Amino acid sequence: MSITQQYVLDTHRAQRLGETPPPPPGTHDWRTARELRGYWQFRAVVAELPAQGRLRRALGRWPRPWARSAW
């Protein structure tokens, strides 16, 4: 069963029981992503790691072939 089919089934069931329908799929995706980012930052602080800039520093250590100096 796809997400859309499950949503239609849940909406129909809620309508028959007189309840509020569930939110459409994808409604809370951005909020969930923000909450996950906050959770990862919290875990980094608990683990005594810097909460910001870890990815940027890690990527800065990779070799950059486009930034090589001309000989």
HTML snippet that shows the backbone in 3Dmol.js (N, CA, C, O; Angstrom):
<script src="https://3Dmol.org/build/3Dmol-min.js"></script>
<div id="view" style="width:600px;height:400px;position:relative"></div>
<script>
const pdb = `
ATOM      1  N   MET A   1       0.850  -1.166   0.000  1.00  0.00           N
ATOM      2  CA  MET A   1       0.000   0.000   0.000  1.00  0.00           C
ATOM      3  C   MET A   1       0.901   1.236   0.000  1.00  0.00           C
ATOM      4  O   MET A   1       1.857   1.317   0.771  1.00  0.00           O
ATOM      5  N   SER A   2       0.595   2.169  -0.849  1.00  0.00           N
ATOM      6  CA  SER A   2       1.403   3.373  -0.941  1.00  0.00           C
ATOM      7  C   SER A   2       0.993   4.370   0.152  1.00  0.00           C
ATOM      8  O   SER A   2      -0.020   4.195   0.830  1.00  0.00           O
ATOM      9  N   ILE A   3       1.792   5.397   0.297  1.00  0.00           N
ATOM     10  CA  ILE A   3       1.502   6.427   1.298  1.00  0.00           C
ATOM     11  C   ILE A   3       0.187   7.130   0.972  1.00  0.00           C
ATOM     12  O   ILE A   3      -0.603   7.433   1.865  1.00  0.00           O
ATOM     13  N   THR A   4      -0.036   7.381  -0.298  1.00  0.00           N
ATOM     14  CA  THR A   4      -1.261   8.069  -0.715  1.00  0.00           C
ATOM     15  C   THR A   4      -2.491   7.215  -0.429  1.00  0.00           C
ATOM     16  O   THR A   4      -3.508   7.728   0.038  1.00  0.00           O
ATOM     17  N   GLN A   5      -2.403   5.925  -0.705  1.00  0.00           N
ATOM     18  CA  GLN A   5      -3.529   5.041  -0.431  1.00  0.00           C
ATOM     19  C   GLN A   5      -3.812   4.964   1.070  1.00  0.00           C
ATOM     20  O   GLN A   5      -4.970   4.955   1.488  1.00  0.00           O
ATOM     21  N   GLN A   6      -2.753   4.908   1.876  1.00  0.00           N
ATOM     22  CA  GLN A   6      -2.943   4.872   3.321  1.00  0.00           C
ATOM     23  C   GLN A   6      -3.573   6.169   3.821  1.00  0.00           C
ATOM     24  O   GLN A   6      -4.426   6.156   4.708  1.00  0.00           O
ATOM     25  N   TYR A   7      -3.143   7.291   3.240  1.00  0.00           N
ATOM     26  CA  TYR A   7      -3.711   8.584   3.629  1.00  0.00           C
ATOM     27  C   TYR A   7      -5.200   8.641   3.299  1.00  0.00           C
ATOM     28  O   TYR A   7      -5.995   9.104   4.116  1.00  0.00           O
ATOM     29  N   VAL A   8      -5.585   8.174   2.107  1.00  0.00           N
ATOM     30  CA  VAL A   8      -6.996   8.181   1.720  1.00  0.00           C
ATOM     31  C   VAL A   8      -7.797   7.275   2.645  1.00  0.00           C
ATOM     32  O   VAL A   8      -8.899   7.637   3.058  1.00  0.00           O
ATOM     33  N   LEU A   9      -7.270   6.120   2.973  1.00  0.00           N
ATOM     34  CA  LEU A   9      -7.953   5.199   3.881  1.00  0.00           C
ATOM     35  C   LEU A   9      -8.120   5.831   5.265  1.00  0.00           C
ATOM     36  O   LEU A   9      -9.201   5.759   5.849  1.00  0.00           O
ATOM     37  N   ASP A  10      -7.069   6.442   5.790  1.00  0.00           N
ATOM     38  CA  ASP A  10      -7.143   7.078   7.110  1.00  0.00           C
ATOM     39  C   ASP A  10      -8.110   8.256   7.106  1.00  0.00           C
ATOM     40  O   ASP A  10      -8.832   8.470   8.081  1.00  0.00           O
ATOM     41  N   THR A  11      -8.131   9.026   6.012  1.00  0.00           N
ATOM     42  CA  THR A  11      -9.052  10.158   5.912  1.00  0.00           C
ATOM     43  C   THR A  11     -10.499   9.677   5.890  1.00  0.00           C
ATOM     44  O   THR A  11     -11.364  10.249   6.553  1.00  0.00           O
ATOM     45  N   HIS A  12     -10.751   8.628   5.125  1.00  0.00           N
ATOM     46  CA  HIS A  12     -12.101   8.064   5.056  1.00  0.00           C
ATOM     47  C   HIS A  12     -12.534   7.528   6.418  1.00  0.00           C
ATOM     48  O   HIS A  12     -13.665   7.756   6.848  1.00  0.00           O
ATOM     49  N   ARG A  13     -11.651   6.828   7.084  1.00  0.00           N
ATOM     50  CA  ARG A  13     -11.969   6.269   8.401  1.00  0.00           C
ATOM     51  C   ARG A  13     -12.249   7.387   9.405  1.00  0.00           C
ATOM     52  O   ARG A  13     -13.190   7.287  10.192  1.00  0.00           O
ATOM     53  N   ALA A  14     -11.441   8.450   9.385  1.00  0.00           N
ATOM     54  CA  ALA A  14     -11.656   9.569  10.296  1.00  0.00           C
ATOM     55  C   ALA A  14     -12.980  10.268  10.017  1.00  0.00           C
ATOM     56  O   ALA A  14     -13.670  10.692  10.943  1.00  0.00           O
ATOM     57  N   GLN A  15     -13.332  10.386   8.739  1.00  0.00           N
ATOM     58  CA  GLN A  15     -14.588  11.025   8.381  1.00  0.00           C
ATOM     59  C   GLN A  15     -15.779  10.202   8.879  1.00  0.00           C
ATOM     60  O   GLN A  15     -16.761  10.757   9.371  1.00  0.00           O
ATOM     61  N   ARG A  16     -15.687   8.895   8.749  1.00  0.00           N
ATOM     62  CA  ARG A  16     -16.784   8.027   9.204  1.00  0.00           C
ATOM     63  C   ARG A  16     -16.937   8.052  10.718  1.00  0.00           C
ATOM     64  O   ARG A  16     -18.050   7.943  11.232  1.00  0.00           O
ATOM     65  N   LEU A  17     -15.810   8.198  11.446  1.00  0.00           N
ATOM     66  CA  LEU A  17     -15.866   8.209  12.906  1.00  0.00           C
ATOM     67  C   LEU A  17     -16.063   9.612  13.476  1.00  0.00           C
ATOM     68  O   LEU A  17     -16.205   9.775  14.687  1.00  0.00           O
ATOM     69  N   GLY A  18     -16.071  10.624  12.607  1.00  0.00           N
ATOM     70  CA  GLY A  18     -16.275  11.988  13.075  1.00  0.00           C
ATOM     71  C   GLY A  18     -15.040  12.604  13.713  1.00  0.00           C
ATOM     72  O   GLY A  18     -15.152  13.537  14.509  1.00  0.00           O
ATOM     73  N   GLU A  19     -13.876  12.097  13.375  1.00  0.00           N
ATOM     74  CA  GLU A  19     -12.627  12.616  13.930  1.00  0.00           C
ATOM     75  C   GLU A  19     -11.982  13.573  12.933  1.00  0.00           C
ATOM     76  O   GLU A  19     -12.410  13.669  11.783  1.00  0.00           O
ATOM     77  N   THR A  20     -10.953  14.275  13.385  1.00  0.00           N
ATOM     78  CA  THR A  20     -10.234  15.163  12.474  1.00  0.00           C
ATOM     79  C   THR A  20      -9.357  14.316  11.555  1.00  0.00           C
ATOM     80  O   THR A  20      -8.775  13.323  11.992  1.00  0.00           O
ATOM     81  N   PRO A  21      -9.263  14.699  10.300  1.00  0.00           N
ATOM     82  CA  PRO A  21      -8.451  13.908   9.365  1.00  0.00           C
ATOM     83  C   PRO A  21      -6.958  14.093   9.646  1.00  0.00           C
ATOM     84  O   PRO A  21      -6.548  15.125  10.179  1.00  0.00           O
ATOM     85  N   PRO A  22      -6.159  13.110   9.294  1.00  0.00           N
ATOM     86  CA  PRO A  22      -4.711  13.225   9.507  1.00  0.00           C
ATOM     87  C   PRO A  22      -4.111  14.243   8.538  1.00  0.00           C
ATOM     88  O   PRO A  22      -4.703  14.532   7.498  1.00  0.00           O
ATOM     89  N   PRO A  23      -2.939  14.786   8.872  1.00  0.00           N
ATOM     90  CA  PRO A  23      -2.303  15.730   7.950  1.00  0.00           C
ATOM     91  C   PRO A  23      -1.829  15.004   6.692  1.00  0.00           C
ATOM     92  O   PRO A  23      -1.478  13.825   6.754  1.00  0.00           O
ATOM     93  N   PRO A  24      -1.816  15.696   5.555  1.00  0.00           N
ATOM     94  CA  PRO A  24      -1.344  15.058   4.324  1.00  0.00           C
ATOM     95  C   PRO A  24       0.117  14.646   4.436  1.00  0.00           C
ATOM     96  O   PRO A  24       0.862  15.248   5.209  1.00  0.00           O
ATOM     97  N   PRO A  25       0.541  13.639   3.688  1.00  0.00           N
ATOM     98  CA  PRO A  25       1.939  13.218   3.730  1.00  0.00           C
ATOM     99  C   PRO A  25       2.865  14.363   3.315  1.00  0.00           C
ATOM    100  O   PRO A  25       2.589  15.077   2.351  1.00  0.00           O
ATOM    101  N   GLY A  26       3.959  14.527   4.049  1.00  0.00           N
ATOM    102  CA  GLY A  26       4.943  15.547   3.719  1.00  0.00           C
ATOM    103  C   GLY A  26       4.705  16.875   4.403  1.00  0.00           C
ATOM    104  O   GLY A  26       5.481  17.809   4.202  1.00  0.00           O
ATOM    105  N   THR A  27       3.654  16.993   5.207  1.00  0.00           N
ATOM    106  CA  THR A  27       3.331  18.257   5.846  1.00  0.00           C
ATOM    107  C   THR A  27       4.400  18.674   6.848  1.00  0.00           C
ATOM    108  O   THR A  27       4.727  19.857   6.944  1.00  0.00           O
ATOM    109  N   HIS A  28       4.940  17.733   7.584  1.00  0.00           N
ATOM    110  CA  HIS A  28       5.863  18.053   8.665  1.00  0.00           C
ATOM    111  C   HIS A  28       7.309  17.684   8.345  1.00  0.00           C
ATOM    112  O   HIS A  28       8.112  17.520   9.263  1.00  0.00           O
ATOM    113  N   ASP A  29       7.658  17.550   7.077  1.00  0.00           N
ATOM    114  CA  ASP A  29       9.007  17.129   6.705  1.00  0.00           C
ATOM    115  C   ASP A  29      10.071  18.135   7.145  1.00  0.00           C
ATOM    116  O   ASP A  29      11.097  17.738   7.699  1.00  0.00           O
ATOM    117  N   TRP A  30       9.845  19.431   6.910  1.00  0.00           N
ATOM    118  CA  TRP A  30      10.847  20.441   7.270  1.00  0.00           C
ATOM    119  C   TRP A  30      10.997  20.544   8.780  1.00  0.00           C
ATOM    120  O   TRP A  30      12.107  20.708   9.285  1.00  0.00           O
ATOM    121  N   ARG A  31       9.895  20.451   9.495  1.00  0.00           N
ATOM    122  CA  ARG A  31       9.981  20.512  10.952  1.00  0.00           C
ATOM    123  C   ARG A  31      10.772  19.319  11.484  1.00  0.00           C
ATOM    124  O   ARG A  31      11.584  19.462  12.397  1.00  0.00           O
ATOM    125  N   THR A  32      10.530  18.149  10.910  1.00  0.00           N
ATOM    126  CA  THR A  32      11.260  16.963  11.330  1.00  0.00           C
ATOM    127  C   THR A  32      12.749  17.107  11.046  1.00  0.00           C
ATOM    128  O   THR A  32      13.578  16.716  11.868  1.00  0.00           O
ATOM    129  N   ALA A  33      13.093  17.662   9.895  1.00  0.00           N
ATOM    130  CA  ALA A  33      14.509  17.866   9.559  1.00  0.00           C
ATOM    131  C   ALA A  33      15.164  18.830  10.541  1.00  0.00           C
ATOM    132  O   ALA A  33      16.299  18.604  10.960  1.00  0.00           O
ATOM    133  N   ARG A  34      14.464  19.905  10.916  1.00  0.00           N
ATOM    134  CA  ARG A  34      15.022  20.851  11.895  1.00  0.00           C
ATOM    135  C   ARG A  34      15.201  20.192  13.257  1.00  0.00           C
ATOM    136  O   ARG A  34      16.207  20.417  13.930  1.00  0.00           O
ATOM    137  N   GLU A  35      14.226  19.375  13.666  1.00  0.00           N
ATOM    138  CA  GLU A  35      14.337  18.686  14.945  1.00  0.00           C
ATOM    139  C   GLU A  35      15.502  17.702  14.939  1.00  0.00           C
ATOM    140  O   GLU A  35      16.208  17.576  15.939  1.00  0.00           O
ATOM    141  N   LEU A  36      15.708  17.009  13.830  1.00  0.00           N
ATOM    142  CA  LEU A  36      16.837  16.087  13.729  1.00  0.00           C
ATOM    143  C   LEU A  36      18.160  16.836  13.817  1.00  0.00           C
ATOM    144  O   LEU A  36      19.086  16.379  14.487  1.00  0.00           O
ATOM    145  N   ARG A  37      18.259  17.989  13.143  1.00  0.00           N
ATOM    146  CA  ARG A  37      19.483  18.780  13.208  1.00  0.00           C
ATOM    147  C   ARG A  37      19.758  19.213  14.647  1.00  0.00           C
ATOM    148  O   ARG A  37      20.898  19.152  15.108  1.00  0.00           O
ATOM    149  N   GLY A  38      18.719  19.648  15.354  1.00  0.00           N
ATOM    150  CA  GLY A  38      18.887  20.030  16.754  1.00  0.00           C
ATOM    151  C   GLY A  38      19.306  18.854  17.616  1.00  0.00           C
ATOM    152  O   GLY A  38      20.119  19.005  18.529  1.00  0.00           O
ATOM    153  N   TYR A  39      18.756  17.690  17.330  1.00  0.00           N
ATOM    154  CA  TYR A  39      19.124  16.497  18.083  1.00  0.00           C
ATOM    155  C   TYR A  39      20.590  16.138  17.854  1.00  0.00           C
ATOM    156  O   TYR A  39      21.308  15.795  18.794  1.00  0.00           O
ATOM    157  N   TRP A  40      21.036  16.219  16.578  1.00  0.00           N
ATOM    158  CA  TRP A  40      22.442  15.919  16.281  1.00  0.00           C
ATOM    159  C   TRP A  40      23.365  16.919  16.953  1.00  0.00           C
ATOM    160  O   TRP A  40      24.428  16.542  17.446  1.00  0.00           O
ATOM    161  N   GLN A  41      22.980  18.186  16.981  1.00  0.00           N
ATOM    162  CA  GLN A  41      23.793  19.193  17.651  1.00  0.00           C
ATOM    163  C   GLN A  41      23.840  18.920  19.154  1.00  0.00           C
ATOM    164  O   GLN A  41      24.890  19.059  19.782  1.00  0.00           O
ATOM    165  N   PHE A  42      22.713  18.536  19.722  1.00  0.00           N
ATOM    166  CA  PHE A  42      22.676  18.189  21.142  1.00  0.00           C
ATOM    167  C   PHE A  42      23.590  17.014  21.442  1.00  0.00           C
ATOM    168  O   PHE A  42      24.338  17.041  22.419  1.00  0.00           O
ATOM    169  N   ARG A  43      23.535  15.976  20.603  1.00  0.00           N
ATOM    170  CA  ARG A  43      24.400  14.810  20.801  1.00  0.00           C
ATOM    171  C   ARG A  43      25.873  15.189  20.703  1.00  0.00           C
ATOM    172  O   ARG A  43      26.706  14.643  21.426  1.00  0.00           O
ATOM    173  N   ALA A  44      26.197  16.128  19.806  1.00  0.00           N
ATOM    174  CA  ALA A  44      27.583  16.570  19.662  1.00  0.00           C
ATOM    175  C   ALA A  44      28.044  17.289  20.924  1.00  0.00           C
ATOM    176  O   ALA A  44      29.188  17.122  21.345  1.00  0.00           O
ATOM    177  N   VAL A  45      27.174  18.082  21.529  1.00  0.00           N
ATOM    178  CA  VAL A  45      27.532  18.795  22.759  1.00  0.00           C
ATOM    179  C   VAL A  45      27.706  17.809  23.906  1.00  0.00           C
ATOM    180  O   VAL A  45      28.643  17.934  24.694  1.00  0.00           O
ATOM    181  N   VAL A  46      26.816  16.834  24.007  1.00  0.00           N
ATOM    182  CA  VAL A  46      26.917  15.831  25.070  1.00  0.00           C
ATOM    183  C   VAL A  46      28.209  15.029  24.916  1.00  0.00           C
ATOM    184  O   VAL A  46      28.837  14.657  25.907  1.00  0.00           O
ATOM    185  N   ALA A  47      28.602  14.765  23.668  1.00  0.00           N
ATOM    186  CA  ALA A  47      29.834  14.018  23.412  1.00  0.00           C
ATOM    187  C   ALA A  47      31.069  14.919  23.480  1.00  0.00           C
ATOM    188  O   ALA A  47      32.180  14.486  23.174  1.00  0.00           O
ATOM    189  N   GLU A  48      30.863  16.189  23.888  1.00  0.00           N
ATOM    190  CA  GLU A  48      31.931  17.178  24.022  1.00  0.00           C
ATOM    191  C   GLU A  48      32.642  17.447  22.697  1.00  0.00           C
ATOM    192  O   GLU A  48      33.858  17.636  22.661  1.00  0.00           O
ATOM    193  N   LEU A  49      31.874  17.463  21.619  1.00  0.00           N
ATOM    194  CA  LEU A  49      32.380  17.841  20.306  1.00  0.00           C
ATOM    195  C   LEU A  49      31.815  19.215  19.970  1.00  0.00           C
ATOM    196  O   LEU A  49      30.756  19.582  20.479  1.00  0.00           O
ATOM    197  N   PRO A  50      32.490  19.977  19.131  1.00  0.00           N
ATOM    198  CA  PRO A  50      31.918  21.267  18.747  1.00  0.00           C
ATOM    199  C   PRO A  50      30.590  21.066  18.024  1.00  0.00           C
ATOM    200  O   PRO A  50      30.475  20.196  17.161  1.00  0.00           O
ATOM    201  N   ALA A  51      29.589  21.868  18.373  1.00  0.00           N
ATOM    202  CA  ALA A  51      28.252  21.676  17.830  1.00  0.00           C
ATOM    203  C   ALA A  51      28.103  22.222  16.421  1.00  0.00           C
ATOM    204  O   ALA A  51      27.184  21.819  15.707  1.00  0.00           O
ATOM    205  N   GLN A  52      28.981  23.132  15.996  1.00  0.00           N
ATOM    206  CA  GLN A  52      28.842  23.722  14.664  1.00  0.00           C
ATOM    207  C   GLN A  52      30.173  23.656  13.941  1.00  0.00           C
ATOM    208  O   GLN A  52      31.236  23.740  14.556  1.00  0.00           O
ATOM    209  N   GLY A  53      30.101  23.506  12.635  1.00  0.00           N
ATOM    210  CA  GLY A  53      31.290  23.578  11.807  1.00  0.00           C
ATOM    211  C   GLY A  53      32.044  22.280  11.623  1.00  0.00           C
ATOM    212  O   GLY A  53      33.091  22.270  10.975  1.00  0.00           O
ATOM    213  N   ARG A  54      31.548  21.185  12.169  1.00  0.00           N
ATOM    214  CA  ARG A  54      32.285  19.925  12.023  1.00  0.00           C
ATOM    215  C   ARG A  54      32.344  19.479  10.581  1.00  0.00           C
ATOM    216  O   ARG A  54      33.398  19.052  10.109  1.00  0.00           O
ATOM    217  N   LEU A  55      31.232  19.570   9.872  1.00  0.00           N
ATOM    218  CA  LEU A  55      31.207  19.143   8.476  1.00  0.00           C
ATOM    219  C   LEU A  55      32.082  20.056   7.625  1.00  0.00           C
ATOM    220  O   LEU A  55      32.816  19.581   6.758  1.00  0.00           O
ATOM    221  N   ARG A  56      32.008  21.364   7.868  1.00  0.00           N
ATOM    222  CA  ARG A  56      32.795  22.301   7.082  1.00  0.00           C
ATOM    223  C   ARG A  56      34.298  22.044   7.271  1.00  0.00           C
ATOM    224  O   ARG A  56      35.063  22.080   6.307  1.00  0.00           O
ATOM    225  N   ARG A  57      34.707  21.788   8.505  1.00  0.00           N
ATOM    226  CA  ARG A  57      36.126  21.491   8.757  1.00  0.00           C
ATOM    227  C   ARG A  57      36.534  20.176   8.114  1.00  0.00           C
ATOM    228  O   ARG A  57      37.635  20.065   7.575  1.00  0.00           O
ATOM    229  N   ALA A  58      35.659  19.178   8.165  1.00  0.00           N
ATOM    230  CA  ALA A  58      35.982  17.880   7.559  1.00  0.00           C
ATOM    231  C   ALA A  58      36.123  18.012   6.051  1.00  0.00           C
ATOM    232  O   ALA A  58      37.032  17.431   5.458  1.00  0.00           O
ATOM    233  N   LEU A  59      35.240  18.764   5.431  1.00  0.00           N
ATOM    234  CA  LEU A  59      35.333  18.942   3.994  1.00  0.00           C
ATOM    235  C   LEU A  59      36.537  19.803   3.623  1.00  0.00           C
ATOM    236  O   LEU A  59      37.082  19.645   2.530  1.00  0.00           O
ATOM    237  N   GLY A  60      36.961  20.697   4.488  1.00  0.00           N
ATOM    238  CA  GLY A  60      38.125  21.534   4.229  1.00  0.00           C
ATOM    239  C   GLY A  60      39.425  20.744   4.207  1.00  0.00           C
ATOM    240  O   GLY A  60      40.417  21.192   3.633  1.00  0.00           O
ATOM    241  N   ARG A  61      39.423  19.581   4.824  1.00  0.00           N
ATOM    242  CA  ARG A  61      40.628  18.752   4.841  1.00  0.00           C
ATOM    243  C   ARG A  61      40.781  17.926   3.574  1.00  0.00           C
ATOM    244  O   ARG A  61      41.870  17.420   3.301  1.00  0.00           O
ATOM    245  N   TRP A  62      39.720  17.781   2.797  1.00  0.00           N
ATOM    246  CA  TRP A  62      39.792  16.999   1.561  1.00  0.00           C
ATOM    247  C   TRP A  62      40.639  17.737   0.534  1.00  0.00           C
ATOM    248  O   TRP A  62      40.638  18.967   0.500  1.00  0.00           O
ATOM    249  N   PRO A  63      41.361  16.998  -0.303  1.00  0.00           N
ATOM    250  CA  PRO A  63      42.118  17.670  -1.366  1.00  0.00           C
ATOM    251  C   PRO A  63      41.164  18.284  -2.386  1.00  0.00           C
ATOM    252  O   PRO A  63      40.146  17.693  -2.748  1.00  0.00           O
ATOM    253  N   ARG A  64      41.520  19.485  -2.837  1.00  0.00           N
ATOM    254  CA  ARG A  64      40.689  20.195  -3.817  1.00  0.00           C
ATOM    255  C   ARG A  64      41.502  20.337  -5.093  1.00  0.00           C
ATOM    256  O   ARG A  64      42.374  21.202  -5.171  1.00  0.00           O
ATOM    257  N   PRO A  65      41.237  19.506  -6.096  1.00  0.00           N
ATOM    258  CA  PRO A  65      42.033  19.563  -7.322  1.00  0.00           C
ATOM    259  C   PRO A  65      41.860  20.885  -8.065  1.00  0.00           C
ATOM    260  O   PRO A  65      42.771  21.293  -8.785  1.00  0.00           O
ATOM    261  N   TRP A  66      40.730  21.565  -7.918  1.00  0.00           N
ATOM    262  CA  TRP A  66      40.517  22.823  -8.633  1.00  0.00           C
ATOM    263  C   TRP A  66      41.260  23.984  -7.982  1.00  0.00           C
ATOM    264  O   TRP A  66      41.376  25.052  -8.581  1.00  0.00           O
ATOM    265  N   ALA A  67      41.769  23.790  -6.753  1.00  0.00           N
ATOM    266  CA  ALA A  67      42.428  24.870  -6.041  1.00  0.00           C
ATOM    267  C   ALA A  67      43.963  24.714  -6.032  1.00  0.00           C
ATOM    268  O   ALA A  67      44.650  25.371  -5.250  1.00  0.00           O
ATOM    269  N   ARG A  68      44.480  23.859  -6.885  1.00  0.00           N
ATOM    270  CA  ARG A  68      45.931  23.661  -6.915  1.00  0.00           C
ATOM    271  C   ARG A  68      46.618  24.895  -7.460  1.00  0.00           C
ATOM    272  O   ARG A  68      46.109  25.559  -8.363  1.00  0.00           O
ATOM    273  N   SER A  69      47.755  25.188  -6.914  1.00  0.00           N
ATOM    274  CA  SER A  69      48.491  26.363  -7.397  1.00  0.00           C
ATOM    275  C   SER A  69      49.160  26.044  -8.727  1.00  0.00           C
ATOM    276  O   SER A  69      49.592  24.919  -8.979  1.00  0.00           O
ATOM    277  N   ALA A  70      49.228  27.054  -9.552  1.00  0.00           N
ATOM    278  CA  ALA A  70      49.890  26.887 -10.870  1.00  0.00           C
ATOM    279  C   ALA A  70      51.385  26.898 -10.680  1.00  0.00           C
ATOM    280  O   ALA A  70      51.900  27.728  -9.931  1.00  0.00           O
ATOM    281  N   TRP A  71      52.097  26.003 -11.334  1.00  0.00           N
ATOM    282  CA  TRP A  71      53.549  25.880 -11.166  1.00  0.00           C
ATOM    283  C   TRP A  71      54.231  26.697 -12.147  1.00  0.00           C
ATOM    284  O   TRP A  71      55.461  26.731 -12.174  1.00  0.00           O
TER     285      TRP A  71
END
`;
const viewer = $3Dmol.createViewer("view");
viewer.addModel(pdb, "pdb");
viewer.setStyle({}, {cartoon: {color: "spectrum"}});
viewer.zoomTo();
viewer.render();
</script>
